[in-house]
Amino acid sequence: MASRVVVVGGGQAGAALVAKLRNDGFSGAITLIGAEPVPPYQRPPLSKKYLLGEMAEERLYLKPAAFYAEQEIRLITGTTATSIDRERREVVTGDGRIPYDFLALTTGALPRLLPAAIGGTLAGVYPVRTLADVDAMAPEVVADRRVLIVGGGYIGLEAAAVCALKGLKVTLIELAPRILQRVASAATSDALRTLHRAHGVDVREGTGLERLTGAGRVDGALLTGGERLETDFAIIGIGITPDTRLAEAAGLAIENGIQVDGRCRSSDPAIYAAGDCASFPYRGGRIRLESVQNAIDQAEHAAEVIMGGVSDYSPMPWFWSDQYDARLQIAGLGTGHDRTVTRPGHRPGGQSIWYFRGSTLLAVDAISDPKAYMQGKRWLEAGVSPDPEALADPDVELRTLA
């Protein structure tokens, strides 16, 4: 068994991996290297409770700072790994070299930014990825100010919800014909669009950004149709890209992220990868999952393999998003569906959208309907598909369908 494990990336996956190693009895040296100056923390609350001021920074931390010392895990924060010397099995940082027997890359993802040529580097323009991003933005989130949100994915919608709840005048633009087009059905998009508009958000779909305007600081936006909007600040939520910089420089195979096999091993068998940065085999193809649950599960699986495990990683994807008082819960992947079925929820205002390919259930989106989510998750885990026609009948109880 390896005596030295080094993990590069101090996020959810990195924290899960080192904790799993110790919990499973690994007695060797463990080093966790994080680029941010704080211990590993939760990212989902950043654009929700933390930005709303309902959660203190310390509550974001996945483990108290003392945990790492107690578990004899060397935690190095505020430090960037600059390269990997694969021949000598060393990670190179600005402070020196750290030897490893096994290395795990949990480098996460980077937010897509607007180019400087269209105003992306103006003051008052913010991504939403790190604690520092949200801390920098927080003083801007004041009632009656005007905010432009670019991007109608989950990050943009969650930021829009927080800003609306704080009393700002919110305009959200999405270049695609509908919000969430890449990841959800039209029915889910319709439900969330209605929710946001009910809270006063000006949702504009099929609307692109020509450029942000301002002399040093953003003061407006020129849209693709020629309209100019005035704004006090802008939030950019146009997606993320896997952070493969270190892996690429080291010559590891890259395919929509760091390419790993079913046991989380990269093209170098001494180097593992997990979380947002890694793509892995899944049902005859290869996918990369951007979710907290995948970061935890895949990282823990990598730890098990380092400890001698031989099984392949086979996840059941699930996700969630909180917007206002609504919770969207998703189980499965709807990619490749050819029909959807919508059912009213068990609670007022709730509903569920079920994705099928033929008669096979692929996924469910449950909006303020936890019973539908739990039933759908059970069916997916068991490989069971309810009859779509019966599912469409709201008078038929879910639990009787399969």
N, C-alpha and C positions, 0 to 999 in steps of 0.2 A: 504494500500500500504506500501511496505517496506520503512523504513526511512534510512537504511544504506545498501549500496551495495559496496562490495569489489570485485575487478577484479584482478586476478593473471595472469600476462602475458602481457608484455608491447610491443606487436607487433601490426600487422595490425588489428587483431580481437579485442584485448583489447582497442585500440584507437577508433575503430568504435563503440564499445559497449558503452563506457562512453560518447562519443559525441552524440550518438543517445538518450541516456537517458536524457541528458540536453536539447537537441533540442526538445524532446517531452514533456518537462515540468516537469521532475522529480526534485523535490525540496529537496530531502534528501541528506545525506552525500554520496559522492562517493570517493572511494580510488582506485587508480590504482598502482599496484606493478609490477615493472619491474626489472629483474635481471641485465640488462645491464646499464651502467652508463650514458646513453643518453636517450632523449625522444623517444617515438615510431617513427620508420622510415620505409621507403619502403625497401623491400628486393630485388625485381627484378633488380633495377639498379646496385646493388652491383657488380654483375658479368658482367656488361655491361658498362654503361656510367661512373659509379664511378671508376671502375678499369681502364678504358681508360683515366681517368683524365678529363672527360668532365662534371663532376657534383661535386660541392662542398658538403661537409658533410651536411651543413645546409639545402641544397635543398632536402636532403633525408628525412628530418623530415616531418611527416604527418601533424603536426600542429606546429606552433612556440611554443617555451617553455612557452611564456607568456599566451598562450591560456588556459592552465590548471588552472592557477591562476585566470584568468578572469572568467572562468566558475565554479570557486569554486570546482575544482576537485583536490583532494590531490594526487599528483604524487610523488611516492617514487621510485627512480631509484637506481641501484646498490645494490639491496636488494633481497635476495632469500627467498621465503616462504618455511619454513622447514617442516611444518605439518599443518593439519587442525584438530581442535578440534570440531567435529560435534555436540557433546552433548552441549557444551557451545556456539557453533556458533562463533568460533574465528579462525582467521588465525594466525599461530605462525611464527614469523621471528626471526632473531638473535637480533633484537632490541626490541622485545616485542610481545604483542598480539593485534590484530586488530579485534574488534567485527563486525559481519555482521548479517543482516536479510536475505539477499540473497548474495550468492557467485557465481562468474562466473570464470571458469577456461579457459583461452585462452593461454595455455602454449606452443602451437605450436608444433614443432618437433625438433628432434636432428639429426645431420648428422651421417650417418653410417661411422665409422672409420676403418682403417685397424688395425688388431691386432699388438701389440708391437712385437710379435714373428716373424712377417714378415716385420718389419721395419716401422710400422705405427707411432712410436714415434720419429723417426729420425728428426733432424732439417732439414728444407727445405721441409717438407711434410705438405700440407695445405688442410683443408676442405674449403668449400665456403658456409657459412651459416650466419655469423654475420659480422657486421661492423669491429670488431676486427680481424676476420679472413682475411678480404680483406686488411685491413691496414697492417697486418703483411706480407702479400704476395706481396703487391704492389712494394717494392724495388727490388723484383726478376724479375719483368716483364720488361725486358730490351732487346732491339733488339739483335738478333744473339745468345741469350742464348737458351739452350735446355730444354724443359719442357715435362714431361710425364703426360698425363691426364688419369686417371684410371676411366673408366665409360663413356658409350655412351648414357646417358640420357640427359635431357635438360640442367642440370647444367654443365655437362662435355662439351657438344657441345657449350654452350654459352661461357664458359671459353676458349675453343679452338679458337673460333672466335675472342675474344678479343686478345688473345696471338698472333694469326696469323696477325691481323691488326697491332699489335705493333712490328712486325718483328721478332718474335721468331721462332725457329724451333720446331714445335709441332708434337708430336706423341700421338695419342689417341688409347687406347686399350679398347675393349669391349668383355667380356667373352661370351655373347650370340652370336648367328649366325649373328645378324645384330643390328645396333644401333637402339634405341627406340623400341626394340622388344616388350616390355611390354605394351607400350602405343600407338603405332601407326601402321598403315598398312605398308606392304612392299614397297608400292609405295611412301609413305611419307619418309620412311627410305632411299630409293633410291635417292630421290630428294635432301635430306640434305647431304647424303654422297657425291654426285656429287658436291654440293656446297662447302663443306669443302675441298675436294681434289683439286678443282679449285683454292682454296686459299693456297694451299701448305701443308695442314694438312695430315700427314701420318695416315690414318684411318685403324686400324687393328681389324677386327671383328673375333669372334671365338678365341680370344686370351686372355688368363688369365695371372694373375700375380702370380708367385711363391713367390717372395719376393723382397723388395727393399734392396739395398746394400749400405754400407757406414759405416765408423767408426765415429759415432756421428752425421754425416750429410750425407744425401742421395747423392750418386754419380752415381747410376745406378739402373737397374732393371733386374731381371732374369725372363724371360717369361716362360709360360708353355711349349712351344716347345723347351726350352733349350737355346734360344737366350738371350744374354745379351745386354741391351741398356745402353749407358751412358746418364746421365741427370744431369742438374744443380739443378732442383727442381721438385716436383711432386704436382699435384692437384688431390684431391680425390673427385670424384662425383659419389658415388655408392648408392645414395638414402638417404632417411630420414626415421626415425621412430617416431611415435607420442610420445610426452613427457607426459607420464601418471604417472610419478613417484609419484607426490604428490597425485594424485587421487587413485592410487593403495594403497599407505600407509594409506589412509583414509578409505579404504574398499569399494570404489565405484566400480560398475560393469565395467569391461573392455572387449571390443570386437573390436579388431583392432582399438584401441583408446578408449577414454572415451565414454561409451555407453550412448547415450541420446535418448529421445523420439522425436516425431515430434515438440515438443515445446521447444527443446533444454535443457530439464531437465534430469539430471543424475538420478541414482538410489536413490539419496537423493533429494527430491523435493525442498530443499532450495539451491541446488547447480546446476548451469548450466554449459555447456561447449560449445565452438564454435571454428571453425577454424580447422587447421591441426590436432589438438589433438583429435577431436571428430568424432565418427561414428554415423550415423543417419539413420532412415528408408527411403528407396527410392525404389519405384516401386516394392514392395513385398520383397525386400531384405534389406541389410544394406551396406552402403558405407561410405568411408571417402574421401573427396576431398581435394587435395593439390593444392590450387589456391588462389590467392589474392581475386578474386571476391567472392569465397565461404566464405573466412574469413570475408569479409565485410558484405555480405548478411546474413550469419548465425548469426553473432554477433548482427547485427541490429534486427534480428528476436528475438533473446534472450532478447534484451532490450525491445522490444514491449510486449513480454510475461510478463516480470517483471512489466511492466506498466499496465498489465491487459488484454493483447491480448490473444485470444484463438485459433488462427489458427495454422496449422501445416506448417513447413518449407518445401517448394516444389521448389527446385531450377531448373533452366535451366543451366547446367554446361557450362562454356566457359573458355578458356585459351588462352595464347599467348606466343610466344617466338621470340625474335629478335636475328638474327644471320647475321653478315655482314650487307648488305643493304636489306636483305630479312626479312619479317615478316610472321611467321606461326601463323595463327589464327584458333582456334578450337572451334566449337560449338557442344554440345551434347557429348555423350559417345558411342564410337564404340564397347564396350564390347558385345560379342555375335553375331557380324556380320557374315554373310556367303558369302558376296560378296562386292566388291568395284567397283566404277565407277570413272574413271579419266577424267577430262576435261581440255583442255588448258585454260589458264587464259586470262583476259581482258588486261593484260599488258605483254610485252615481258618477257619471263622467268617465268611467273606465271602459276599456275595450281591449281586445286582443286581435292580432293579425297573424294568421298562420300561413306559412310558406310550404308549398308542395311542388314536387316534380312528379307529374303523373299522380299516383296515389300515395307517394312516399313523403312523409313529413320531413322537412329539412330544418325548420326553425320556427320560433314564435316570438313576436314582439308583444309584450304585455304593458299597457299603459295604465297605471294605477289599478292593476288587476293581478295581485300576487298569486291568487289561486290558479289562474290560467297559466302563469309563468311556471309555478311549481309542477302543475300537471304536465305541461308541455316538456319541461326538463326531464321528468320521470319517463315519459314516452320516448324521448330521444335517447336517453341513456339505455333504455331497454330495447331500442330498435323497433318500437311499436308505432304504427301509424293509424290514427282514427280515420273513419270514413269521412271524406271532405263534405259530402252532402249532409250527413247527420251533424257534423260539426257546425255547419252554417245555420242550423236550426237552434235558436236561442232557448227553445223550450226543452231541449234535450240536455240533461246534465252531463258535464264533461266526464265525470268519473265513470259513467256508464258506456263510454264510447269505444273503449279498447280493453 
